[in-house]
Amino acid sequence: MPATQMLDDAELEALLEGGEADRVERKAGLGDRHAICETICAFANDLPGRGKPGVIFVGINPDGTPSKLEITDEVLRTLSQMRSDGNILPPPTMTVEKRIIKGSPVAVVIVYPSDSPPVRYRGRTWVRVGPRRDVATLADERMLNERRLSAALSFDQRPVRGATLDELDLRAFEREYLPRAVDPDTLAANDRDLEEQLRSLRFLQREPTPNAAALLLFGRDPLRWLPGSYVQFLRLDGTHPTDPIRDQKEIAGPLPQVIRFTEDVFEANISTATQITGVPTEVRRPDYPIEALRQVFRNAVMHRTYESNAPVRVTWFDDRVEIWSPGGLYGNVTPESIWKGATDYRNPLVAEGLKVLGFVQRFGVGLALTRRALERNGNPEPQFDFQPTAVSVTIRRAHA
């Protein structure tokens, strides 16, 4: 069933009254949010392979009677945020709405099968086995991996021909990524080798050839395989692109290293003014809040197209900072919907990896955090230029 096809009231009633048990969950309220998230994860994995959405009825007791839960905007908002708070990876496709079922208001969460299983909640893969949810076995995960291989892969999940496991810093993967991506109990209980671990986290397909995401996140030299995977930093002495160059850098390496180094460069270039407002009170205000630069830059790295040979470009003028990223808006994100928190992922595995490593706290809120940081610091609103093949963001300096 396409993700855009909704279930009508008759279909929902049929499921609620005892339809396919592996597609239905009833919850009286929001008391156990972890259980709801685990169920979302299990429905997204669709272990039985039905290719049909699973439905969570919130406001319905286990016996099918209404629980009299008031379906408020806050309830719907809480359920919707479970998709994008970064705990379920990759983010599932789901809808949340208030429906009237058999005369009673119910919050209906419809979760569609993922094109990129296995889906994990807080590092653990959940599946549906009949009417109950359970942690996936190794055989379950292998089945989900095989199912993913039959679907079209995003660019970052495609094997990079010619690359081998020797191109990866496996110690960094084992030491920094695995403990964050897989919950401790699961990690301690399994005896998979690193190749199997890489495959279970979707960095390998059938053959031991790393994909683009693996090279970007753990590669010893990603630039060798993805020529545009670097950042060009340029500091100009003036406000025009032809003004003299004060500093320039080309920053390459695995994405965690690139992000950390580039943000260190940002901090080194920020100037902080001190105002004495009384004795002994002083106010220190930077010309740019680091949080705003960080959010825009990380979005540029995460959402850019890596099929391009062009780098992310950061140009630092005397009166503004411009961050340019190759690749226009992607999927269902438009110049209008982006301000409403719309999200879509050109590089879903890269986005997941950056979330696991702590560079993304929550998906879909970067622009809001940017605007808030600028407003608090006294900077003008950010300016966005959405082109078919690139996105540019301009952040202007705070007035002294």
N, C-alpha and C positions, 0 to 999 in steps of 0.2 A: 504494500500500500504506500503510495507516495506520501511524503511527510506533509504535503499541503492538503491532503484529503481528510476531512473531519468525519468523526463518527456522529450520526444523527441520534436523536433521543431514543428511537426504537432500538438501535444497536446497543446503546449504553444500557438500556433497561434489560435487554436480553443477557448482556454480560453480567450485570449486577445480580440477576436472578438465578445465576448458576451456570453461566457459560463456561468457556474454557478456563479451567482453574489456574493454568500457568500464565494467564493474561490479566488476572483480576486481583486486586488487593483492596480491602476495606479498612479504613481508619476512622475511628470515632473523632479524633482531633489531632492536634499537632504535638501531643505529649512526647512521642518518641520520634524526634526528627531524624536521628541516625537510621532508624528502621525505614523511614520513608526514602531516605537517600539510598540506602542499600537496595530497596525495591526498584527505584529509578534505574540504578546501575544494572540490576538483574534484567529488567525489561529491555534496556538498551542492548544488552548482550544477546538476548533472544536465543538462548541455547537450543530450544526445540527446533529452531529454524522455521518458524511459521511465516516470518516475513510480515507479521501483523503487529500493530501497536499493543502495548500493555496499558491498562488503565488503573489508576489509583483513585478510589472514591473517598474523599475526605469529608467526614460528616455522616458517615454510615458505620453502624456497629458491625462487628464480625458476623452477626446473624442476619444482616441485611436490613435491619430497621434503622430509621433515622436517629442520629445521636443528638439532634437539636442544636448542633454547633452553629453559631452565627457566622455566616460566610461573609466576612468583611473584606475590605480592600487590603487590610493588613495581612489577613490569612492568605489571600491570593498572592500578595507581594512576597511573603515568606516562602511560599512554595516555588514561585518563579525564580527566586534568588538561588535556590538549590542547584539550578542548572549552571549558573555562571560564577559561583563563589570560588571555583577552582578546586573543590574537593572531589568532584567527579570528573575524571579525565579519560579520554577526550570528552569535551562537553557534549551532553546528549542533545538530540533534537526532541523537543517536547513542547506541549502547549498546556496552559493553565487557564481555566475559566470557571465561572459560576454557571451552573446549569440547574434547571428544575427537573428532577427525576421523580416520577410518581408523586408529584405534588410537593416535594420537599427540596429546598435549596441544598446543593451539594457542590463542593469544589472538585472539579474533574481534572486530573492530571493525565494527559495522554502522552506516552513515551514511545517513540518510534525506534525500530531496530537500527543499531549503529552500522554505518558503512566501514567503520574502522575498529572492530573489536580486537582484543578484549578491552572493555571499559572497566575502570577501577574507581572505587570510592575509598579515599584515603589509603591508597596503595594496595587495596585488596579487591580481587575480582569476585563479584557476586553473580550468581545465576539463579534461574528459577527452575526448580525441580517439582513439577506438579503444583500443588497449592502452597509450597513453602519455598523460601529462598535459602541459599546455602553458598558457602565459599567454593569457588571452582576448583576442581581437581586438576592435576597436570594434564590428564586426558581431555578435560573440558577446555582448558586453555589452548591445547593444540588444535582442537576442533575449531575454536573461534579464530585462531590464527589462519588456519586453512581457508575459512570462510572469507576472511579479509583479503586473502590473496586473489580470490576470484573477482573481487570488486576493483573498480578503477582506483588507482593510487594517486594521491596528491604528489606534486613534484618532490617534496621533502621526504616522502616515503619510498621513492623509486630507487632501486639499487644503482650505484654509481659504478659503471662498468670499468674494470681495471683496478679498482680499489680493493684492498684486502684488509683483514683484521689488523695487520701490522701498521696500518695507517691510523689506528685508534690508540689513544692513551687509555688502555684498559684499566690501569691502576686508578686513574681519575674516575672512570665509570664505576668501578667497584667501591671506591672509597667515598666518593662525593654524591654519586647519583643513586645507586641502588638503595642505600639506607633511607633515602628520602622518597623514593618512588614506590617501594614495597614495604608493607607494614612489617614490624620486627618479628611477629610470630610466624608469618608466612616465610620470611627470609630465613629464619632459624630452622624451620621445619623442612625446607626443600634441599635437595642435594644437586641442583642443576649446575652445570659448568657455566662459564661466562658466556660462551656462545649461545647456550640455551636461554640464559638470562637476557641477552641482547635481543634474541628472537621474541621472547615473551613480551618485551617492552617495545616491540615493533621496529627495532633498529636494524634487524636483518629479516630477509624473506627466506625462501627455501634454501638458497645457496648462501655460503658465508661471505656475502658481499655487502659491506655497509651501505646504507642509503645516505641521501644527502643530509638528513637531520643528524645522523650519527657523526658524520664528518664535521658538520657545523658545531655540534656540541662537544665532541670529544676528539676531534681530529688533531693529529700532530701538525698538519699543514693543510688546512681547508682550502687555502688559496690555490693550491696545486690543482684541485679538482673543480672548484667553483670560483672562477676568476674574479667575480664581482664581490666576493664575501669579505670585504674590508671596509674601513671607514676612512674617509679623507677629511682631515681637519685643517682649516685655513683660518688664521687670524690676520685680519687686515688693519692697517693703520689709517682708518677713515671710514667713510660711509658708502663708498662706491666700489664695485667689483674690480676696478682698475687701480685702486689705491695700493701703496706699497705693502708688501707682505711682512708681517711681524713674526709669524711662526707658522709652520706647516708640518703635518705629520700624516703618515699612512699607517693605520692601525689594523693589524691583521692577527689571525690566530683563532682558536676556538671561541665561540660567542661569549662564554662567561669571562674570558680574559679580555676580549675586545670591549665588552660593556664596562668592566671595572676600570680598565686603563682610560677609556674615553671619558668616563665620569670623573676620574681623577684630573684629567685635563680641564674639564669644565670647572671644577672647584679651583684649580690654579688660576683660571682666567677671570673668575668672579671678583669684582671689587666690592668692598664693604665700606660704606660711609658711616661715620660716627657723629651723632648729634647729641650735644649736651642740652638736656631739657631741665636741668636743675642740679643742685648739689645733693648727693653725689650721683644723680640719675643720668644715664646716657642710653641712647637708642642706637643700635647697630642694625643697618639695613643693607642687604646686598643689592647690587643693581639687577641681578637675576636670582630668583629663588631656585636652589638646586633641585627641588622636588619637581618643578615645572619642566626644567630641562631634562631631567631624568625620565619623566613619563613620556615626553614627546620622543626622545631618542630611543627608548626601549620599544615603543610602538613602531618606530621606523625600522628597527632591526628585525622585529618579530613579524611584521606584516609585509615587508618588501618582497619583491620577486627575486629569487636567487637564480632564475634562468637568465637574468641580465648580467652582462659583464660590468655594469656600472656600479660603483660603490654607493653607500649612504654618504652624503656630503653634509658637513657641518661648516658653515661659513660664519665667522664671528666678526661683526662690524663694530664700530664704536657705539652705534645706537641701537643695534639689534643683533639677534642670532637667527640664522636661517638653517633649518634642517630639512634636507631634501632626500626623498626615498624613492627608488625606482619601483614602479608598479602602482597602478591606480587603485581606487577602492575596489573591494572584492566581494563577490557574491551578492547577498541581500543588503549590503551596506551602501547607502547613497549619501550625497551631501545633506539630505534632509534627515534621514534616519540615524545618522551617526551621532547626532546630538541627543537622541533618545536612548542611547545605550545599545544600539544595534551592534551585533558582533557576527563576524564570519571569519573563516580562517583559511587563508591561502596556504599557510604552513602549519597545519594543526599539530604535527608532532614537535616542531620547533616551539610552538606556543606552549604545548604541554611540558616540554623539557625546561623552558625558562620558568614556568610556574613551579615545577618540582624543585628547581635550584634556588627558588626564592626571589627571582627577579620580577615576578608578577605576583601581587598579593591577591588580586581578584580581577577576573576578566570583565571588560565592558565599562570600567570606571576611570580609565586613564585620562580622558578628556575632562571629566568633571574635576578630578584631582588637580589637573593642570590649571584650569580656570580658577579654582579656589585658591591655589598657591599664588597665582599672579595677583588676584584681587587683594589678598591679604598683604602682599608686599608692595602694593601700589603700582604695579605694572599695568599697561593697557591690555585689553583682551587679545588673545592670540589670533593671528590671521592665518587662514587656511586657503590653500590654492589646490583644488582637486582637478587634476588633469587625467586624461584617459590612461596615460602610461606613467604617471608619477604623482606624488603628493608632497607638497611643500608647506612647512609651518614656519611662520615668522613670530618670534617673541621679541618685543621691544623693551628697551631698557627702562627701568623705573626712573622717574624724574627725581633729581636731587632735592 
